[in-house]
Amino acid sequence: MTPQRRLSGKNDDGDILKRYEEVVGPAVIRHLLQLGRYLEGLQVVHVNSTRSGGGVAEILERFVPLMNGLGISTRWEVITGTEGFFETTKTIHNALQGSSKGLSTAMMSTFEATNAENAGHLRPILEEADFVFIHDPQPAPLLSLCPSRRGKWIWRCHIDASRPNRKVWRYLRRWTAPYDASIFSLADFAQPLPHLQYIIPPSIDPLSEKNIALPDEEVTAALESFGIDPSRPLVVQVSRFDRFKDPLGVIEAYRLCKRHQDLQLVLAGGGASDDPEGATVLDEVMAAAAGDPDIHVLVLPDDAHRTINALQRGATVVMQKSTREGFGLTVSEGLWKHKPVIGGDVGGIRLQVLDRFNGYRVRTPQGAALRLRHLLQHPGQAERMGENAHHYARENFLITRQLRSALALMAALQAGDPERLEISL
């Protein structure tokens, strides 16, 4: 393949990736460099709906610089919209996860008009790109608004769409069907579409502020700054205040367990600009936690990465008791930090938590309380699960693996054979 353009000022690809070699090994890095040379000089654009808050923004913040470091000219664009637009896209999100609430005619008009407004200034960038990755439903109509596009367009669905509201899915399918390919996190999430579909789970960056090793003193100081006793058992759930994350179910599980075990609970998270329901859920959580000094509800800023890192490292058990979940990066974060994870038996959590190996999957607050009590009563088993958790995350859920999969997809589409790819050394 002859690149169509070269990236001026390219970083030495070895410099940006060599820090990962100690974590993932030299073979993985060699493969990334090989794929990078094959794609070097191409222009790539990622588009989503928020610069901060939520897993998509967190992934792109780390993913885009790595692609640039390989000589692939990559940029990240964010669409904007009114409160009405994000209420509409939240309805679509919930409907893909099974909610019965549908879209009104006014909602569909807002959705389409907002995308048309964003296309007005994004069109020159998108039509010139060699590859465009559109993340989730919010910017999905952009493809139809770029008639002179010349590159490959991929729709990346981060949502558990295994059992969607059929009317809403049919509406969204109108916008996603014309794409060249789509990516889902699990095979179970994929829906019938007239193009190739790829399965690429999300990932965490082991060298980010949220995941690097921290001194014990920093972890202790962080806990104490919130009034948490480092010497007592602690369960931590980090997530947006979202009904599907089931924070009220976590509080119920904590209270059931605390009848038998000394315990502290942290519910830490923030909001996202594309999630208008967050404030309402937070109010419900604060009301449920009122009067219990051992429940710590922490509303953290978007850049509180080291604080979240310290909370997870200070935890006895990490929890992510979602009732629906596309993937749940906080699960991999907990696994990476040598913690057994109790997660909802749903979606992408099933891929990460192997029952009785690195944690437990549960469906009810009662089940979560039972598993939590068991781990607190058997610290040796909890420690073994934590070691299993770290090794499992290293092999399966680090950003170098996700980058390799995305680059291989691009190379296959660029070569014109999406099912077979050969690259000479």
N, C-alpha and C positions, 0 to 999 in steps of 0.2 A: 504494500500500500504506500502510495506517495502522499504525504500530508499536504493538505491544501494551503496551510499557512504555518509559519513558525511563531512561536511565542517569544517575543523579545524579553530580555531580562529574566529568563528562566532560572529558577533555583537549581543548584546541583541536586539532582534527584537523590543521590546517596545521602546528602546532608539531611534532608527532611525526613528520610525514612530510617536512617541508621540507628536512631534512638529506639526504634521498635525492635531491633534485631535481638536484643537481650531478652525480650519478652516472648517473641514468636519464633525466633530462630532464623538463620540465614536463608534457608530454602524459600520461605514465604516472601522474604524481601527480594530475592532474586527473581521470583515469578512476577512480583509487582513491577519491578524495573523493566522486565521483558515486555509486559503488557503496556507499560508507559511508553516505551520506545515505539511500539507499534502504533499507538494513538497520538503520539507527540504532535503538537501543533494544531489539533482540532479545537473547535470552540464548543463549549458546553454551557448550558444555562439550566439552573435549578430554580423552580418557582414554587413557593408555598404561600401561606397566608399570615404568617407571623414571624418576626425576627427573634422572639424570645418566648419562653414558656412552652412546655410540652416537648415530647421526644423528637419530633421532626426537626424543629429548630436546633435542638441540641446536637443531633446527628450532623446536620448541614454545617453547623459552626466548625466542626472538626473535619468533615469530609471534604469541603471545598478547598481548603488550603493544601490538603494532601494531593488532590488532583492537580492543582496548580504546580505543586512541587515536582510532579512527574512530567511537567511540560505540556499538560493539557489545559488550555486556557479556559478557566472555569469561573463563572460568576453566579451569584445568588440574588434573585429578585423576589420581592415580596409584594403581593397585591394588597390594595387597601380597599376599605368599604365602610359603609355606615353600620350603625348598630342593627338596623333591620337586615342588612346583608348577613351579618354574623349570626343573628338569630335564625335566619334561613339555613345557613350552612350547618349550624348546630343541630337543627331539625333533620337535615340530611344525614349528618353523622350518626345521630341517635337511631334514625330509621334503618341505616345500614346495619346497625347492631340489634335490630329487631323491634324497635319502637313502632307502635301502631299509628302514631301521629303522622299524617301526611302533609303535603305541600299545598298551600292555597295558590290560586292564580296570581295573587299579588306577590307571594313569595317567589314564585318562578320568574315573574317579571323583574323583581329586584335582583335576583341571582343573575339573570342574563344581562340586565342593564349594567350592573357593576362590573361584570367581566368585560363588557364592551368598552366601558370607560378605561379600564386598566389596559386593554389591548391597544388603546389609542397611543400610549407612550411606550408600551413594551414591544409592539409589533416589529419595529426595525431590528431590535436585538434578537427576538425569537425567530424571525424569518431568516436571519443570517447565520444562525447557529447550526452546527453539524449535528448536535444532539440536544434535545430539550427534555428534561425530566419534570413532569408536572406532578406535584405531591398532593394527593387526596382530592376530595370533591371540589374544594373552593375555587381553584383556577381551571377546572376541567374544560370549560367551554373555550378556552383560549385557542386551542387548535383550530376550531371552526372559524375563528376570527383572524387567522393568519393564512390567507389564501395563497400567498407567494412563498410559503415556507419551502425550504430545500433540504432540510436535515431530517433525521429520524426523531420521532416523538414517542416518549415512553410515559405511560400513566403509572404512577407509583401509589398504590393503595396501602396505607398503614393501618387500616381499620379491619376489625373482625367482621367481614361481610358474609359469613357463612350462612346466615339465615336472615336476609334483609327483608324489610318491608317491600313487597314486590312492586307496588305502584311507584314508590320512590326510586327503586333500582331501575325500573324501566325508563323513568325520566332521566336518570343519570347516565344510563347506558347510551342514550342518544348522543351524549357528548364524548363518551369514552371509547365507543366501538371503533371510530375511525383511526385510533392511534396505531402506530406500528407495532407496539408491544405493550404489555403491562407487567407489573411486578406486584406480587402479594407476599406477605410474610410467611404464610403457611399454605399448603395445598388446599386445606379445608376452606380457606377464605375465598378462593378463586370462584368467579362466576363465569358463565358462558359468554365469551367474547370472540369476535371473528378475527383474532390475531394471536400470535404466540404469547404465552404467559410464562413468566419466570418466577421461581420461588427463591427469595433472598431475605432471610431474617434480618432485622436490624441489629445494632451492635453498640458497644460502649468503647470509649477510647481509654485504654489503661494509663495513658500519660496525661490525661486532662486533670485539672484541679479537683474534679469530683472523684477521681479514682486513683490518684497517686498515693503512695504510702505516706503516712503522716506520723510525726513523733508522738509517742504516748502522751507527752506533756500537752501537746496541742489538743488531742482528743479530750483529755480530762478537763482542760480549761474551757473548751467549747461546751461540754456538758454542764459544768458548774455555772457557766454564764447564763444558762436558762433555768437554773434551780434544780437540775437533775443530779441525783446522787450517783456518782460513778461506781460505788461499791454495791449497789442494789441492781437486781435484774431489770433489764430494759428491753421493751419491744418497740421497734420503730417502723412506721410506714411513711414513706415519702411519695407524695403524688399530688397532682392538682386536686382541688376540692371539687369533686365530680361525683355524681350519684353512682356511676358505674364503678368507681373505686371503692364504694361502700364504706366510707369512714364511720358511719353510724354502726355498721356491723362490726367494725374493728373495736369500737368502744364497748359494744355488747360482749364481744369475746373477751376483752380485757377484764370486764367486771365479773364474768363467769369464772375466769381463771383466778382472779384475785380473791375469791372466796377461800382458796386453798393455798395460794402462793403469794409471797411478797412480790410486787411488780410495779413498774412504772411504764407509762405509755407516752410516746411522742407521735403526733400526727403533724408532719411538716410538709409544707407545700406553698404554692402561690397560685396566681392566676395566669391566664393567657389572653391576649387581646382578642382572640377569635372565639372565646368561650364566655358568653354573657351570663351563664347560669352559676358561675363560680361563687359570686358573692352570696347568693341565696343558700347554697349548700354550706358555705362557711358559717353563716348565721346558725344553721341547724346544728352544725358540729359544736359550735361554741355553747349553744344552749344545752346540748346533751352532756357536755363536759363540765358544765358549771358546778362548782362546789367540790370538785375532787382535785386536791393539790398534786396528785400523782399523774394527772392527765395534762400534758403540755401540748397545746395547739399552737403551732408556730407558723406564722405567715412570713415567709422569707422572700427577699428580693431575688430577681432573676440571676444575679451574679453571686449568690451565696453558695458557690460550689464547694469551697473548702469546709464550710459549715455543714453542708449535707454529708460530705465525706466523713467528717468527724462524728456526726450523729450515727451514721451507718456503722462505722468502725467501733463506736462505743456500745452498739446494741448487742444484746444477748441473742436475739432473734430478729430477723427482718421479716416484715409482713407485707404482702400486697394482695389483699383480699378482694380483688375485683370480681364483679359479677359478669362483666364483659370486658375483654381486653384484646386489643390488636396484637400487642407484644408485651409491653411493660418493661422499659429499660431499667427501672429501679430493681427489678428482679435480678437481672444480670449484675447490676451494681452490688447488690447484697452478696450474690454468689462470689463475685470477684474478691470481696473483702472477707472471705473465709467464714461467712455466716450461713447457718441453715435458714432456709426461706420457707415460710408458710404462705402459700399463694392460692388464689381462687382456682378452681378446677375448670378453667375456661381458656379459650383462645391461645395466644402465644405463651401463656404461663405454662401450658402443658408441655411445650417444647423445652422450656428451661428448667422446670422443677420436676425431677424424676422422683416419684414418691418413694420415701424411705431411703433414698440414696443421698440426695443433697437437700432434702426438705420434705414438706408434705403439701399435697393439694387438698383443698377443702371446699365445701359447698355452703356451709352454714356457720353462723357465729358459734354454735355449740361445737361443731367439728373443729373450728379454729382454736377454741378454748381448750379442748381435749388434747390436741397436738401441742399446743403451747405449754400446757402443764407438763406433758411428758418430757419435752425437751428441757424444761427447767429442772425436772427431777432427775434427769439422766445427763449430766454435763459431759460425760465422756462420749456418749453417743452424739451429742450435739457438736462436739469438737470434731469427731470423725466426719460427720456430715459437712461441716464447714470446710474441711480439707478437700473432700470430694467436690464441693461446690466451686472452689477456686479453680481446680484443674479442669472441671467441665466448662466453666466460663472461658478459660484460656484457650481451650481447643475449639470452641464453637461460636463465641459471641463477642469477639474483639473486632475493632474497626478495620483491621488489615484483612480479615476474612470478607467482610462486606465490600470493601474496596475492590478486592480481587474479583469477586463475583460481578460487580457492576462493570468493571473494565472488560471482563470476558464477554459479558453481554454486548457491550458497545463494539468490541472487536468483531464479534460474530455478525452483528447487524451490518457493520461497515464492510465486512468481507462479502456480504451478499448471501451467506449461508448461515442462518441463525441456529442450525442444529449441529454444525461441525466447524471447527476452527483449528488451523495448523499455523503455528508461528515458528519460523526457523530461528535458531539461536545466533 
